[in-house]
Amino acid sequence: MAIYAAENGLPSGSIYFLVMSGMLLLVRVTLGRLVDERSEAPFVYTCNAAMFVAFLLLAFVPGTVAYVFPAALAGYAFGGLEPALQSMAVHTSTDETRGSANSTFLCGYDIGYGLGGGVAGVLISAFGYSAMWSVVSLACVVAVLIYLFWARRSDTSFSKSLDVASRQLGH
């Protein structure tokens, strides 16, 4: 982010991460219980949408406002999506397998970060930052499609569990 900011005459990359971190903290402190009450679905949809918009703003809208606003959107996305997906990953685990479920989730998370960073670096070198932001925004679309057509129907989805519980209660 520091190189992107310098190349585009924007405030320091640290401003981006300060705004992002503040929003991330705010989301984790205030909205975490919603996952337990309503399922992970609202976070999967809204956080991916926020990150999608953040990437596109960075790609196509120059200027300081379009640099700081995506930081807030990214903070919301990271603050809401990661814990929601981690909760989904361990939701159906037993006490004995909870550690394995967490470990598997975190390994996948780290692999995604590593591969995503590598792909982003190749895209930046080959096509520049705008193209990179545009291409990586597609990951948000793919993530929502995977969730919509597969993950929300899995046994680990709170959405499925809440739907089943609601039907059992006659709602």
C-alpha positions, 0 to 999 in steps of 0.5 A: 500500500505504501508504494501504491500511495507514493505512486499516486500522490496519496497520504502515507500507506500507514494512514490506510492501515490506521483507518482499516485497523480502526474499522476492524476493531470497531466491527469485531467489538460491536458486531461479533454477536450477530454471527451467533444470532443471525448466522454468518450469511450477512457477513459473507455477503456484506463483507465481500461486497465491501471488499469488492467496492474497496478494490474497485475504488482503489482501481478506478477512482483516484484521490484521497477520499477514494483511498481512505474510504476503501480502507474503512470498507476493508476494515469492515470486511476483514473485521466481519468476515474472518471471524464469521468464517472461522465460526462457521468452520468450527460450528459443528466440531466436537470438543475433541476436534475443535482444535483441528477445525481451527487449525484447518481454517487458519492453514487455509486462511494463511495459504490464501493470503500467501497465494493472494499476495503472490498473485497480486505481486505478479499482476502489479509487475505485469499490469500495474496496480489498477489492473491488480485491484480489478482482478483481485476484486473478482475473488469477492464475487467467486467467494460469494458464489461458492458460499451461495451455491455450496457453503451455506448448505453445508453442515457447518453453516449457521444459516443451515442450522438456523433454518433447521432450528426454525423449521423444528420450532414451527416458524 
